[in-house]
Amino acid sequence: MLHIVDDEEAIRDSLIWLAQSRRIEAMGYDGARPFLDMLGTDFAFNPEGDCLLLDMRMPDMSGAQLFDALEARGYTRRMPVIFLTGHGDVPMAVDSLKRGAFDFFEKPFNDNSLMDRVQEALRASLEAGDQAQVQARLDSLSAREREVMDLILEGKMNKVIADMMGITMRTVEVHRAHVFTKMGVRTAVELARLLK
């Protein structure tokens, strides 16, 4: 989902049309407050990725201020931000890039270049979501399961793991089964691939 925050209706509408012409679902907001209000409801990240096109200069709350608010809430890790700037805003946009914005485009911009970059940002959003899921799975492991997993990833066999940890082979097998279940894999190879 492409979220477009721009106080100029004509620009917002043309960006929505441009996104939809590329088969990208898009939603427009006429300022930072309506966008924050939407996030405050039952917002869930889109399984196909999220990206925010954000105008730098808006009344009430600037794009930079909204970016700071989103960053403080942890949204920018899963929702890459692309700034749209007027020529006087370039230093502010460069500063935002240094703090984690995905990119910025100066108005007027090349439509194809912008949409190509939006698609890259949506892919990055998906990857960040995948990483967040893997991290959540890792966080669900007990310390002992984590220890067994690390030894599995080193290529150690159950008997060796049992000897190293001072536990029975049956206990290793139980921990191994829990690791595989919690991580959503069936084999050590799948586990290694997931964590690479």
Secondary structure as UniProt FT lines:
FT   STRAND          2..5
FT   HELIX           9..21
FT   TURN            22..23
FT   STRAND          26..29
FT   HELIX           32..40
FT   TURN            41..42
FT   TURN            47..48
FT   STRAND          51..55
FT   HELIX           63..72
FT   TURN            73..74
FT   HELIX           75..77
FT   STRAND          81..85
FT   HELIX           87..89
FT   HELIX           90..98
FT   TURN            99..100
FT   STRAND          103..106
FT   HELIX           111..139
FT   HELIX           143..153
FT   TURN            154..155
FT   HELIX           158..165
FT   HELIX           169..183
FT   HELIX           188..195
//
